[in-house]
């Protein structure tokens, strides 16, 4: 193989990469837990970034589930961002 052909991933490699990326995305949103705990303890953080993250994740989940060929790893990667983003934003406000 030469050039770009040697850089192409097989179907199996693409699937594995998708699930690894999904796990990393979930870990990124779970990282909101310390901010939520700080918010609840009275050390309020900013609400805008987690709120925008929750809205962004909502759009990606909708896209992943309702496009013609569902993209479950994409939806699974972004679903926790809706919950944790909203929880972080709301606890920062109240």
PDB file with one MODEL, atoms N, CA, C and O in Angstrom:
MODEL        1
ATOM      1  N   UNK A   1       0.833  -1.193   0.000  1.00  0.00           N
ATOM      2  CA  UNK A   1       0.000   0.000   0.000  1.00  0.00           C
ATOM      3  C   UNK A   1       0.868   1.244   0.000  1.00  0.00           C
ATOM      4  O   UNK A   1       1.922   1.291   0.633  1.00  0.00           O
ATOM      5  N   UNK A   2       0.407   2.236  -0.715  1.00  0.00           N
ATOM      6  CA  UNK A   2       1.143   3.483  -0.794  1.00  0.00           C
ATOM      7  C   UNK A   2       0.226   4.650  -0.481  1.00  0.00           C
ATOM      8  O   UNK A   2      -0.986   4.587  -0.683  1.00  0.00           O
ATOM      9  N   UNK A   3       0.832   5.710   0.014  1.00  0.00           N
ATOM     10  CA  UNK A   3       0.110   6.967   0.206  1.00  0.00           C
ATOM     11  C   UNK A   3      -1.077   6.856   1.137  1.00  0.00           C
ATOM     12  O   UNK A   3      -0.993   6.289   2.226  1.00  0.00           O
ATOM     13  N   UNK A   4      -2.188   7.415   0.676  1.00  0.00           N
ATOM     14  CA  UNK A   4      -3.396   7.495   1.501  1.00  0.00           C
ATOM     15  C   UNK A   4      -3.998   6.124   1.770  1.00  0.00           C
ATOM     16  O   UNK A   4      -4.671   5.939   2.784  1.00  0.00           O
ATOM     17  N   UNK A   5      -3.770   5.157   0.880  1.00  0.00           N
ATOM     18  CA  UNK A   5      -4.337   3.836   1.081  1.00  0.00           C
ATOM     19  C   UNK A   5      -3.857   3.186   2.367  1.00  0.00           C
ATOM     20  O   UNK A   5      -4.618   2.454   3.000  1.00  0.00           O
ATOM     21  N   UNK A   6      -2.617   3.431   2.771  1.00  0.00           N
ATOM     22  CA  UNK A   6      -2.104   2.804   3.988  1.00  0.00           C
ATOM     23  C   UNK A   6      -2.706   3.463   5.231  1.00  0.00           C
ATOM     24  O   UNK A   6      -2.598   2.911   6.327  1.00  0.00           O
ATOM     25  N   UNK A   7      -3.334   4.627   5.084  1.00  0.00           N
ATOM     26  CA  UNK A   7      -3.933   5.327   6.219  1.00  0.00           C
ATOM     27  C   UNK A   7      -5.400   4.969   6.423  1.00  0.00           C
ATOM     28  O   UNK A   7      -5.984   5.360   7.434  1.00  0.00           O
ATOM     29  N   UNK A   8      -6.009   4.241   5.498  1.00  0.00           N
ATOM     30  CA  UNK A   8      -7.421   3.887   5.602  1.00  0.00           C
ATOM     31  C   UNK A   8      -7.612   2.842   6.693  1.00  0.00           C
ATOM     32  O   UNK A   8      -6.799   1.934   6.865  1.00  0.00           O
ATOM     33  N   UNK A   9      -8.713   3.002   7.426  1.00  0.00           N
ATOM     34  CA  UNK A   9      -9.042   2.051   8.481  1.00  0.00           C
ATOM     35  C   UNK A   9     -10.014   1.011   7.950  1.00  0.00           C
ATOM     36  O   UNK A   9     -10.853   1.302   7.098  1.00  0.00           O
ATOM     37  N   UNK A  10      -9.889  -0.200   8.466  1.00  0.00           N
ATOM     38  CA  UNK A  10     -10.852  -1.229   8.117  1.00  0.00           C
ATOM     39  C   UNK A  10     -12.165  -0.944   8.846  1.00  0.00           C
ATOM     40  O   UNK A  10     -12.212  -0.098   9.739  1.00  0.00           O
ATOM     41  N   UNK A  11     -13.202  -1.634   8.472  1.00  0.00           N
ATOM     42  CA  UNK A  11     -14.500  -1.467   9.124  1.00  0.00           C
ATOM     43  C   UNK A  11     -14.392  -1.771  10.622  1.00  0.00           C
ATOM     44  O   UNK A  11     -14.963  -1.053  11.442  1.00  0.00           O
ATOM     45  N   UNK A  12     -13.669  -2.823  10.979  1.00  0.00           N
ATOM     46  CA  UNK A  12     -13.483  -3.195  12.386  1.00  0.00           C
ATOM     47  C   UNK A  12     -12.700  -2.115  13.128  1.00  0.00           C
ATOM     48  O   UNK A  12     -13.068  -1.745  14.243  1.00  0.00           O
ATOM     49  N   UNK A  13     -11.628  -1.607  12.529  1.00  0.00           N
ATOM     50  CA  UNK A  13     -10.836  -0.559  13.159  1.00  0.00           C
ATOM     51  C   UNK A  13     -11.669   0.712  13.364  1.00  0.00           C
ATOM     52  O   UNK A  13     -11.560   1.373  14.397  1.00  0.00           O
ATOM     53  N   UNK A  14     -12.490   1.042  12.385  1.00  0.00           N
ATOM     54  CA  UNK A  14     -13.352   2.211  12.492  1.00  0.00           C
ATOM     55  C   UNK A  14     -14.340   2.036  13.631  1.00  0.00           C
ATOM     56  O   UNK A  14     -14.587   2.978  14.384  1.00  0.00           O
ATOM     57  N   UNK A  15     -14.905   0.849  13.767  1.00  0.00           N
ATOM     58  CA  UNK A  15     -15.860   0.578  14.841  1.00  0.00           C
ATOM     59  C   UNK A  15     -15.178   0.678  16.208  1.00  0.00           C
ATOM     60  O   UNK A  15     -15.729   1.277  17.131  1.00  0.00           O
ATOM     61  N   UNK A  16     -14.003   0.105  16.340  1.00  0.00           N
ATOM     62  CA  UNK A  16     -13.253   0.171  17.604  1.00  0.00           C
ATOM     63  C   UNK A  16     -12.908   1.622  17.936  1.00  0.00           C
ATOM     64  O   UNK A  16     -13.068   2.054  19.077  1.00  0.00           O
ATOM     65  N   UNK A  17     -12.441   2.365  16.951  1.00  0.00           N
ATOM     66  CA  UNK A  17     -12.118   3.778  17.163  1.00  0.00           C
ATOM     67  C   UNK A  17     -13.354   4.561  17.595  1.00  0.00           C
ATOM     68  O   UNK A  17     -13.266   5.423  18.470  1.00  0.00           O
ATOM     69  N   UNK A  18     -14.496   4.271  16.995  1.00  0.00           N
ATOM     70  CA  UNK A  18     -15.741   4.938  17.366  1.00  0.00           C
ATOM     71  C   UNK A  18     -16.106   4.698  18.817  1.00  0.00           C
ATOM     72  O   UNK A  18     -16.515   5.626  19.515  1.00  0.00           O
ATOM     73  N   UNK A  19     -15.964   3.476  19.275  1.00  0.00           N
ATOM     74  CA  UNK A  19     -16.317   3.176  20.673  1.00  0.00           C
ATOM     75  C   UNK A  19     -15.283   3.728  21.648  1.00  0.00           C
ATOM     76  O   UNK A  19     -15.644   4.116  22.759  1.00  0.00           O
ATOM     77  N   UNK A  20     -14.020   3.773  21.270  1.00  0.00           N
ATOM     78  CA  UNK A  20     -13.004   4.411  22.126  1.00  0.00           C
ATOM     79  C   UNK A  20     -13.317   5.895  22.259  1.00  0.00           C
ATOM     80  O   UNK A  20     -13.264   6.449  23.357  1.00  0.00           O
ATOM     81  N   UNK A  21     -13.641   6.533  21.150  1.00  0.00           N
ATOM     82  CA  UNK A  21     -13.999   7.953  21.183  1.00  0.00           C
ATOM     83  C   UNK A  21     -15.258   8.173  22.014  1.00  0.00           C
ATOM     84  O   UNK A  21     -15.369   9.181  22.712  1.00  0.00           O
ATOM     85  N   UNK A  22     -16.200   7.246  21.946  1.00  0.00           N
ATOM     86  CA  UNK A  22     -17.418   7.329  22.756  1.00  0.00           C
ATOM     87  C   UNK A  22     -17.073   7.293  24.237  1.00  0.00           C
ATOM     88  O   UNK A  22     -17.588   8.096  25.015  1.00  0.00           O
ATOM     89  N   UNK A  23     -16.214   6.377  24.625  1.00  0.00           N
ATOM     90  CA  UNK A  23     -15.810   6.277  26.036  1.00  0.00           C
ATOM     91  C   UNK A  23     -15.111   7.553  26.503  1.00  0.00           C
ATOM     92  O   UNK A  23     -15.340   8.011  27.623  1.00  0.00           O
ATOM     93  N   UNK A  24     -14.274   8.120  25.663  1.00  0.00           N
ATOM     94  CA  UNK A  24     -13.580   9.357  26.025  1.00  0.00           C
ATOM     95  C   UNK A  24     -14.566  10.523  26.160  1.00  0.00           C
ATOM     96  O   UNK A  24     -14.414  11.373  27.037  1.00  0.00           O
ATOM     97  N   UNK A  25     -15.558  10.552  25.300  1.00  0.00           N
ATOM     98  CA  UNK A  25     -16.566  11.611  25.375  1.00  0.00           C
ATOM     99  C   UNK A  25     -17.381  11.491  26.654  1.00  0.00           C
ATOM    100  O   UNK A  25     -17.644  12.492  27.321  1.00  0.00           O
ATOM    101  N   UNK A  26     -17.779  10.280  26.997  1.00  0.00           N
ATOM    102  CA  UNK A  26     -18.519  10.062  28.240  1.00  0.00           C
ATOM    103  C   UNK A  26     -17.666  10.493  29.433  1.00  0.00           C
ATOM    104  O   UNK A  26     -18.171  11.139  30.351  1.00  0.00           O
ATOM    105  N   UNK A  27     -16.391  10.144  29.429  1.00  0.00           N
ATOM    106  CA  UNK A  27     -15.495  10.549  30.521  1.00  0.00           C
ATOM    107  C   UNK A  27     -15.409  12.071  30.617  1.00  0.00           C
ATOM    108  O   UNK A  27     -15.345  12.618  31.718  1.00  0.00           O
ATOM    109  N   UNK A  28     -15.407  12.749  29.490  1.00  0.00           N
ATOM    110  CA  UNK A  28     -15.347  14.209  29.490  1.00  0.00           C
ATOM    111  C   UNK A  28     -16.572  14.794  30.188  1.00  0.00           C
ATOM    112  O   UNK A  28     -16.441  15.747  30.957  1.00  0.00           O
ATOM    113  N   UNK A  29     -17.751  14.245  29.937  1.00  0.00           N
ATOM    114  CA  UNK A  29     -18.956  14.787  30.553  1.00  0.00           C
ATOM    115  C   UNK A  29     -19.096  14.367  32.009  1.00  0.00           C
ATOM    116  O   UNK A  29     -19.645  15.121  32.813  1.00  0.00           O
ATOM    117  N   UNK A  30     -18.614  13.188  32.365  1.00  0.00           N
ATOM    118  CA  UNK A  30     -18.615  12.758  33.762  1.00  0.00           C
ATOM    119  C   UNK A  30     -17.710  13.674  34.591  1.00  0.00           C
ATOM    120  O   UNK A  30     -17.889  13.810  35.801  1.00  0.00           O
ATOM    121  N   UNK A  31     -16.743  14.295  33.927  1.00  0.00           N
ATOM    122  CA  UNK A  31     -15.838  15.232  34.615  1.00  0.00           C
ATOM    123  C   UNK A  31     -16.580  16.465  35.134  1.00  0.00           C
ATOM    124  O   UNK A  31     -15.997  17.255  35.877  1.00  0.00           O
ATOM    125  N   UNK A  32     -17.835  16.647  34.767  1.00  0.00           N
ATOM    126  CA  UNK A  32     -18.647  17.736  35.330  1.00  0.00           C
ATOM    127  C   UNK A  32     -19.020  17.471  36.793  1.00  0.00           C
ATOM    128  O   UNK A  32     -19.415  18.400  37.497  1.00  0.00           O
ATOM    129  N   UNK A  33     -18.904  16.248  37.256  1.00  0.00           N
ATOM    130  CA  UNK A  33     -19.329  15.912  38.623  1.00  0.00           C
ATOM    131  C   UNK A  33     -18.645  16.787  39.671  1.00  0.00           C
ATOM    132  O   UNK A  33     -19.338  17.282  40.560  1.00  0.00           O
ATOM    133  N   UNK A  34     -17.330  17.010  39.625  1.00  0.00           N
ATOM    134  CA  UNK A  34     -16.727  17.899  40.623  1.00  0.00           C
ATOM    135  C   UNK A  34     -17.288  19.328  40.580  1.00  0.00           C
ATOM    136  O   UNK A  34     -17.452  19.961  41.623  1.00  0.00           O
ATOM    137  N   UNK A  35     -17.579  19.832  39.379  1.00  0.00           N
ATOM    138  CA  UNK A  35     -18.159  21.169  39.279  1.00  0.00           C
ATOM    139  C   UNK A  35     -19.558  21.184  39.895  1.00  0.00           C
ATOM    140  O   UNK A  35     -19.921  22.138  40.584  1.00  0.00           O
ATOM    141  N   UNK A  36     -20.329  20.154  39.656  1.00  0.00           N
ATOM    142  CA  UNK A  36     -21.666  20.061  40.244  1.00  0.00           C
ATOM    143  C   UNK A  36     -21.557  20.023  41.761  1.00  0.00           C
ATOM    144  O   UNK A  36     -22.317  20.697  42.456  1.00  0.00           O
ATOM    145  N   UNK A  37     -20.616  19.239  42.276  1.00  0.00           N
ATOM    146  CA  UNK A  37     -20.422  19.153  43.727  1.00  0.00           C
ATOM    147  C   UNK A  37     -20.008  20.506  44.306  1.00  0.00           C
ATOM    148  O   UNK A  37     -20.497  20.907  45.363  1.00  0.00           O
ATOM    149  N   UNK A  38     -19.108  21.209  43.614  1.00  0.00           N
ATOM    150  CA  UNK A  38     -18.707  22.548  44.058  1.00  0.00           C
ATOM    151  C   UNK A  38     -19.886  23.515  44.035  1.00  0.00           C
ATOM    152  O   UNK A  38     -20.064  24.307  44.960  1.00  0.00           O
ATOM    153  N   UNK A  39     -20.682  23.448  42.987  1.00  0.00           N
ATOM    154  CA  UNK A  39     -21.868  24.305  42.913  1.00  0.00           C
ATOM    155  C   UNK A  39     -22.799  24.056  44.096  1.00  0.00           C
ATOM    156  O   UNK A  39     -23.304  24.995  44.710  1.00  0.00           O
ATOM    157  N   UNK A  40     -23.016  22.793  44.404  1.00  0.00           N
ATOM    158  CA  UNK A  40     -23.913  22.442  45.512  1.00  0.00           C
ATOM    159  C   UNK A  40     -23.326  22.849  46.858  1.00  0.00           C
ATOM    160  O   UNK A  40     -24.066  23.101  47.809  1.00  0.00           O
ATOM    161  N   UNK A  41     -21.991  22.915  46.942  1.00  0.00           N
ATOM    162  CA  UNK A  41     -21.324  23.314  48.183  1.00  0.00           C
ATOM    163  C   UNK A  41     -21.248  24.836  48.332  1.00  0.00           C
ATOM    164  O   UNK A  41     -20.731  25.339  49.330  1.00  0.00           O
ATOM    165  N   UNK A  42     -21.761  25.566  47.342  1.00  0.00           N
ATOM    166  CA  UNK A  42     -21.766  27.021  47.431  1.00  0.00           C
ATOM    167  C   UNK A  42     -20.675  27.713  46.645  1.00  0.00           C
ATOM    168  O   UNK A  42     -20.642  28.943  46.592  1.00  0.00           O
ATOM    169  N   UNK A  43     -19.782  26.956  46.033  1.00  0.00           N
ATOM    170  CA  UNK A  43     -18.711  27.525  45.196  1.00  0.00           C
ATOM    171  C   UNK A  43     -19.177  27.483  43.743  1.00  0.00           C
ATOM    172  O   UNK A  43     -18.770  26.615  42.970  1.00  0.00           O
ATOM    173  N   UNK A  44     -20.024  28.420  43.392  1.00  0.00           N
ATOM    174  CA  UNK A  44     -20.683  28.399  42.085  1.00  0.00           C
ATOM    175  C   UNK A  44     -19.702  28.618  40.941  1.00  0.00           C
ATOM    176  O   UNK A  44     -18.828  29.483  41.004  1.00  0.00           O
ATOM    177  N   UNK A  45     -19.865  27.826  39.909  1.00  0.00           N
ATOM    178  CA  UNK A  45     -19.107  27.996  38.681  1.00  0.00           C
ATOM    179  C   UNK A  45     -19.978  28.690  37.644  1.00  0.00           C
ATOM    180  O   UNK A  45     -21.118  29.060  37.925  1.00  0.00           O
ATOM    181  N   UNK A  46     -19.441  28.862  36.459  1.00  0.00           N
ATOM    182  CA  UNK A  46     -20.170  29.499  35.378  1.00  0.00           C
ATOM    183  C   UNK A  46     -21.220  28.529  34.828  1.00  0.00           C
ATOM    184  O   UNK A  46     -20.976  27.323  34.782  1.00  0.00           O
ATOM    185  N   UNK A  47     -22.370  29.033  34.417  1.00  0.00           N
ATOM    186  CA  UNK A  47     -23.430  28.180  33.902  1.00  0.00           C
ATOM    187  C   UNK A  47     -23.458  28.123  32.377  1.00  0.00           C
ATOM    188  O   UNK A  47     -24.051  27.204  31.811  1.00  0.00           O
ATOM    189  N   UNK A  48     -22.829  29.086  31.699  1.00  0.00           N
ATOM    190  CA  UNK A  48     -22.979  29.188  30.248  1.00  0.00           C
ATOM    191  C   UNK A  48     -22.337  28.011  29.520  1.00  0.00           C
ATOM    192  O   UNK A  48     -22.982  27.403  28.667  1.00  0.00           O
ATOM    193  N   UNK A  49     -21.091  27.674  29.829  1.00  0.00           N
ATOM    194  CA  UNK A  49     -20.410  26.598  29.098  1.00  0.00           C
ATOM    195  C   UNK A  49     -21.141  25.266  29.241  1.00  0.00           C
ATOM    196  O   UNK A  49     -21.365  24.604  28.228  1.00  0.00           O
ATOM    197  N   UNK A  50     -21.532  24.832  30.465  1.00  0.00           N
ATOM    198  CA  UNK A  50     -22.237  23.555  30.541  1.00  0.00           C
ATOM    199  C   UNK A  50     -23.621  23.595  29.885  1.00  0.00           C
ATOM    200  O   UNK A  50     -24.088  22.581  29.366  1.00  0.00           O
ATOM    201  N   UNK A  51     -24.276  24.756  29.903  1.00  0.00           N
ATOM    202  CA  UNK A  51     -25.578  24.870  29.243  1.00  0.00           C
ATOM    203  C   UNK A  51     -25.418  24.727  27.727  1.00  0.00           C
ATOM    204  O   UNK A  51     -26.192  24.020  27.083  1.00  0.00           O
ATOM    205  N   UNK A  52     -24.428  25.391  27.170  1.00  0.00           N
ATOM    206  CA  UNK A  52     -24.175  25.279  25.731  1.00  0.00           C
ATOM    207  C   UNK A  52     -23.752  23.848  25.384  1.00  0.00           C
ATOM    208  O   UNK A  52     -24.139  23.330  24.337  1.00  0.00           O
ATOM    209  N   UNK A  53     -22.969  23.213  26.242  1.00  0.00           N
ATOM    210  CA  UNK A  53     -22.579  21.814  26.011  1.00  0.00           C
ATOM    211  C   UNK A  53     -23.817  20.921  25.987  1.00  0.00           C
ATOM    212  O   UNK A  53     -23.917  20.034  25.139  1.00  0.00           O
ATOM    213  N   UNK A  54     -24.760  21.138  26.902  1.00  0.00           N
ATOM    214  CA  UNK A  54     -25.983  20.336  26.940  1.00  0.00           C
ATOM    215  C   UNK A  54     -26.810  20.533  25.669  1.00  0.00           C
ATOM    216  O   UNK A  54     -27.340  19.569  25.118  1.00  0.00           O
ATOM    217  N   UNK A  55     -26.918  21.762  25.208  1.00  0.00           N
ATOM    218  CA  UNK A  55     -27.653  22.031  23.964  1.00  0.00           C
ATOM    219  C   UNK A  55     -26.957  21.392  22.765  1.00  0.00           C
ATOM    220  O   UNK A  55     -27.611  20.797  21.908  1.00  0.00           O
ATOM    221  N   UNK A  56     -25.636  21.517  22.707  1.00  0.00           N
ATOM    222  CA  UNK A  56     -24.863  20.900  21.634  1.00  0.00           C
ATOM    223  C   UNK A  56     -25.051  19.381  21.640  1.00  0.00           C
ATOM    224  O   UNK A  56     -25.270  18.772  20.593  1.00  0.00           O
ATOM    225  N   UNK A  57     -24.964  18.786  22.813  1.00  0.00           N
ATOM    226  CA  UNK A  57     -25.123  17.335  22.925  1.00  0.00           C
ATOM    227  C   UNK A  57     -26.526  16.898  22.517  1.00  0.00           C
ATOM    228  O   UNK A  57     -26.696  15.847  21.898  1.00  0.00           O
ATOM    229  N   UNK A  58     -27.521  17.694  22.857  1.00  0.00           N
ATOM    230  CA  UNK A  58     -28.893  17.378  22.458  1.00  0.00           C
ATOM    231  C   UNK A  58     -29.008  17.300  20.937  1.00  0.00           C
ATOM    232  O   UNK A  58     -29.638  16.389  20.399  1.00  0.00           O
ATOM    233  N   UNK A  59     -28.402  18.250  20.261  1.00  0.00           N
ATOM    234  CA  UNK A  59     -28.441  18.239  18.801  1.00  0.00           C
ATOM    235  C   UNK A  59     -27.726  17.026  18.220  1.00  0.00           C
ATOM    236  O   UNK A  59     -28.214  16.416  17.268  1.00  0.00           O
ATOM    237  N   UNK A  60     -26.568  16.670  18.787  1.00  0.00           N
ATOM    238  CA  UNK A  60     -25.834  15.510  18.284  1.00  0.00           C
ATOM    239  C   UNK A  60     -26.564  14.198  18.556  1.00  0.00           C
ATOM    240  O   UNK A  60     -26.547  13.292  17.722  1.00  0.00           O
ATOM    241  N   UNK A  61     -27.206  14.093  19.719  1.00  0.00           N
ATOM    242  CA  UNK A  61     -27.981  12.875  20.004  1.00  0.00           C
ATOM    243  C   UNK A  61     -29.137  12.755  19.020  1.00  0.00           C
ATOM    244  O   UNK A  61     -29.377  11.684  18.462  1.00  0.00           O
ATOM    245  N   UNK A  62     -29.847  13.851  18.811  1.00  0.00           N
ATOM    246  CA  UNK A  62     -30.956  13.848  17.851  1.00  0.00           C
ATOM    247  C   UNK A  62     -30.460  13.447  16.467  1.00  0.00           C
ATOM    248  O   UNK A  62     -31.057  12.599  15.803  1.00  0.00           O
ATOM    249  N   UNK A  63     -29.366  14.063  16.042  1.00  0.00           N
ATOM    250  CA  UNK A  63     -28.789  13.744  14.737  1.00  0.00           C
ATOM    251  C   UNK A  63     -28.415  12.262  14.648  1.00  0.00           C
ATOM    252  O   UNK A  63     -28.760  11.590  13.676  1.00  0.00           O
ATOM    253  N   UNK A  64     -27.712  11.761  15.656  1.00  0.00           N
ATOM    254  CA  UNK A  64     -27.253  10.371  15.634  1.00  0.00           C
ATOM    255  C   UNK A  64     -28.383   9.366  15.607  1.00  0.00           C
ATOM    256  O   UNK A  64     -28.260   8.316  14.976  1.00  0.00           O
ATOM    257  N   UNK A  65     -29.487   9.666  16.281  1.00  0.00           N
ATOM    258  CA  UNK A  65     -30.597   8.716  16.361  1.00  0.00           C
ATOM    259  C   UNK A  65     -31.562   8.806  15.182  1.00  0.00           C
ATOM    260  O   UNK A  65     -32.210   7.819  14.835  1.00  0.00           O
ATOM    261  N   UNK A  66     -31.662   9.970  14.572  1.00  0.00           N
ATOM    262  CA  UNK A  66     -32.704  10.155  13.568  1.00  0.00           C
ATOM    263  C   UNK A  66     -32.200  10.336  12.140  1.00  0.00           C
ATOM    264  O   UNK A  66     -33.001  10.556  11.231  1.00  0.00           O
ATOM    265  N   UNK A  67     -30.902  10.248  11.927  1.00  0.00           N
ATOM    266  CA  UNK A  67     -30.425  10.284  10.546  1.00  0.00           C
ATOM    267  C   UNK A  67     -30.726   8.928   9.898  1.00  0.00           C
ATOM    268  O   UNK A  67     -30.968   7.957  10.614  1.00  0.00           O
ATOM    269  N   UNK A  68     -30.717   8.836   8.576  1.00  0.00           N
ATOM    270  CA  UNK A  68     -31.108   7.583   7.909  1.00  0.00           C
ATOM    271  C   UNK A  68     -30.353   6.347   8.406  1.00  0.00           C
ATOM    272  O   UNK A  68     -30.972   5.313   8.657  1.00  0.00           O
ATOM    273  N   UNK A  69     -29.043   6.434   8.550  1.00  0.00           N
ATOM    274  CA  UNK A  69     -28.272   5.324   9.118  1.00  0.00           C
ATOM    275  C   UNK A  69     -27.867   5.728  10.526  1.00  0.00           C
ATOM    276  O   UNK A  69     -26.912   6.482  10.714  1.00  0.00           O
ATOM    277  N   UNK A  70     -28.596   5.224  11.511  1.00  0.00           N
ATOM    278  CA  UNK A  70     -28.325   5.614  12.900  1.00  0.00           C
ATOM    279  C   UNK A  70     -26.856   5.509  13.246  1.00  0.00           C
ATOM    280  O   UNK A  70     -26.144   4.626  12.767  1.00  0.00           O
ATOM    281  N   UNK A  71     -26.422   6.424  14.084  1.00  0.00           N
ATOM    282  CA  UNK A  71     -25.041   6.427  14.572  1.00  0.00           C
ATOM    283  C   UNK A  71     -25.107   6.330  16.093  1.00  0.00           C
ATOM    284  O   UNK A  71     -25.069   7.338  16.799  1.00  0.00           O
ATOM    285  N   UNK A  72     -25.205   5.100  16.579  1.00  0.00           N
ATOM    286  CA  UNK A  72     -25.369   4.860  18.012  1.00  0.00           C
ATOM    287  C   UNK A  72     -24.156   5.330  18.821  1.00  0.00           C
ATOM    288  O   UNK A  72     -24.345   5.934  19.877  1.00  0.00           O
ATOM    289  N   UNK A  73     -22.907   5.077  18.370  1.00  0.00           N
ATOM    290  CA  UNK A  73     -21.775   5.595  19.150  1.00  0.00           C
ATOM    291  C   UNK A  73     -21.821   7.115  19.294  1.00  0.00           C
ATOM    292  O   UNK A  73     -21.483   7.640  20.355  1.00  0.00           O
ATOM    293  N   UNK A  74     -22.224   7.817  18.266  1.00  0.00           N
ATOM    294  CA  UNK A  74     -22.324   9.276  18.333  1.00  0.00           C
ATOM    295  C   UNK A  74     -23.372   9.698  19.354  1.00  0.00           C
ATOM    296  O   UNK A  74     -23.129  10.589  20.167  1.00  0.00           O
ATOM    297  N   UNK A  75     -24.530   9.061  19.313  1.00  0.00           N
ATOM    298  CA  UNK A  75     -25.589   9.388  20.267  1.00  0.00           C
ATOM    299  C   UNK A  75     -25.167   9.023  21.691  1.00  0.00           C
ATOM    300  O   UNK A  75     -25.396   9.794  22.623  1.00  0.00           O
ATOM    301  N   UNK A  76     -24.555   7.855  21.860  1.00  0.00           N
ATOM    302  CA  UNK A  76     -24.121   7.415  23.194  1.00  0.00           C
ATOM    303  C   UNK A  76     -23.025   8.320  23.750  1.00  0.00           C
ATOM    304  O   UNK A  76     -22.960   8.550  24.958  1.00  0.00           O
ATOM    305  N   UNK A  77     -22.176   8.825  22.883  1.00  0.00           N
ATOM    306  CA  UNK A  77     -21.083   9.699  23.321  1.00  0.00           C
ATOM    307  C   UNK A  77     -21.605  11.032  23.837  1.00  0.00           C
ATOM    308  O   UNK A  77     -20.987  11.643  24.709  1.00  0.00           O
ATOM    309  N   UNK A  78     -22.726  11.485  23.314  1.00  0.00           N
ATOM    310  CA  UNK A  78     -23.235  12.805  23.661  1.00  0.00           C
ATOM    311  C   UNK A  78     -24.375  12.792  24.669  1.00  0.00           C
ATOM    312  O   UNK A  78     -24.663  13.826  25.272  1.00  0.00           O
ATOM    313  N   UNK A  79     -25.026  11.664  24.868  1.00  0.00           N
ATOM    314  CA  UNK A  79     -26.154  11.597  25.805  1.00  0.00           C
ATOM    315  C   UNK A  79     -25.783  12.023  27.229  1.00  0.00           C
ATOM    316  O   UNK A  79     -26.549  12.769  27.840  1.00  0.00           O
ATOM    317  N   UNK A  80     -24.649  11.587  27.790  1.00  0.00           N
ATOM    318  CA  UNK A  80     -24.308  12.029  29.143  1.00  0.00           C
ATOM    319  C   UNK A  80     -24.099  13.540  29.237  1.00  0.00           C
ATOM    320  O   UNK A  80     -24.316  14.133  30.294  1.00  0.00           O
ATOM    321  N   UNK A  81     -23.681  14.156  28.146  1.00  0.00           N
ATOM    322  CA  UNK A  81     -23.467  15.600  28.137  1.00  0.00           C
ATOM    323  C   UNK A  81     -24.743  16.382  28.360  1.00  0.00           C
ATOM    324  O   UNK A  81     -24.710  17.487  28.900  1.00  0.00           O
ATOM    325  N   UNK A  82     -25.871  15.819  27.947  1.00  0.00           N
ATOM    326  CA  UNK A  82     -27.151  16.488  28.179  1.00  0.00           C
ATOM    327  C   UNK A  82     -27.419  16.538  29.681  1.00  0.00           C
ATOM    328  O   UNK A  82     -27.681  17.602  30.242  1.00  0.00           O
ATOM    329  N   UNK A  83     -27.351  15.380  30.319  1.00  0.00           N
ATOM    330  CA  UNK A  83     -27.639  15.292  31.757  1.00  0.00           C
ATOM    331  C   UNK A  83     -26.631  16.079  32.589  1.00  0.00           C
ATOM    332  O   UNK A  83     -27.018  16.923  33.397  1.00  0.00           O
ATOM    333  N   UNK A  84     -25.348  15.807  32.397  1.00  0.00           N
ATOM    334  CA  UNK A  84     -24.329  16.452  33.227  1.00  0.00           C
ATOM    335  C   UNK A  84     -24.198  17.944  32.929  1.00  0.00           C
ATOM    336  O   UNK A  84     -23.949  18.740  33.836  1.00  0.00           O
ATOM    337  N   UNK A  85     -24.364  18.325  31.664  1.00  0.00           N
ATOM    338  CA  UNK A  85     -24.325  19.741  31.320  1.00  0.00           C
ATOM    339  C   UNK A  85     -25.468  20.512  31.967  1.00  0.00           C
ATOM    340  O   UNK A  85     -25.260  21.583  32.537  1.00  0.00           O
ATOM    341  N   UNK A  86     -26.693  19.954  31.876  1.00  0.00           N
ATOM    342  CA  UNK A  86     -27.841  20.615  32.509  1.00  0.00           C
ATOM    343  C   UNK A  86     -27.698  20.644  34.019  1.00  0.00           C
ATOM    344  O   UNK A  86     -28.000  21.657  34.651  1.00  0.00           O
ATOM    345  N   UNK A  87     -27.240  19.541  34.608  1.00  0.00           N
ATOM    346  CA  UNK A  87     -27.061  19.500  36.059  1.00  0.00           C
ATOM    347  C   UNK A  87     -26.046  20.535  36.504  1.00  0.00           C
ATOM    348  O   UNK A  87     -26.250  21.213  37.511  1.00  0.00           O
ATOM    349  N   UNK A  88     -24.968  20.662  35.773  1.00  0.00           N
ATOM    350  CA  UNK A  88     -23.939  21.637  36.119  1.00  0.00           C
ATOM    351  C   UNK A  88     -24.456  23.058  35.946  1.00  0.00           C
ATOM    352  O   UNK A  88     -24.211  23.906  36.804  1.00  0.00           O
ATOM    353  N   UNK A  89     -25.156  23.334  34.868  1.00  0.00           N
ATOM    354  CA  UNK A  89     -25.696  24.676  34.628  1.00  0.00           C
ATOM    355  C   UNK A  89     -26.730  25.056  35.679  1.00  0.00           C
ATOM    356  O   UNK A  89     -26.701  26.164  36.216  1.00  0.00           O
ATOM    357  N   UNK A  90     -27.641  24.137  35.970  1.00  0.00           N
ATOM    358  CA  UNK A  90     -28.698  24.441  36.938  1.00  0.00           C
ATOM    359  C   UNK A  90     -28.172  24.614  38.357  1.00  0.00           C
ATOM    360  O   UNK A  90     -28.620  25.497  39.088  1.00  0.00           O
ATOM    361  N   UNK A  91     -27.218  23.767  38.743  1.00  0.00           N
ATOM    362  CA  UNK A  91     -26.672  23.927  40.104  1.00  0.00           C
ATOM    363  C   UNK A  91     -25.832  25.183  40.217  1.00  0.00           C
ATOM    364  O   UNK A  91     -25.661  25.701  41.321  1.00  0.00           O
ATOM    365  N   UNK A  92     -25.298  25.691  39.111  1.00  0.00           N
ATOM    366  CA  UNK A  92     -24.554  26.946  39.143  1.00  0.00           C
ATOM    367  C   UNK A  92     -25.506  28.136  39.319  1.00  0.00           C
ATOM    368  O   UNK A  92     -25.131  29.168  39.875  1.00  0.00           O
ATOM    369  N   UNK A  93     -26.730  27.975  38.842  1.00  0.00           N
ATOM    370  CA  UNK A  93     -27.705  29.074  38.915  1.00  0.00           C
ATOM    371  C   UNK A  93     -28.436  29.140  40.249  1.00  0.00           C
ATOM    372  O   UNK A  93     -28.769  30.223  40.732  1.00  0.00           O
ATOM    373  N   UNK A  94     -28.679  27.990  40.833  1.00  0.00           N
ATOM    374  CA  UNK A  94     -29.518  27.951  42.051  1.00  0.00           C
ATOM    375  C   UNK A  94     -28.739  27.526  43.280  1.00  0.00           C
ATOM    376  O   UNK A  94     -29.302  27.446  44.372  1.00  0.00           O
TER     377      UNK A  94
ENDMDL
END
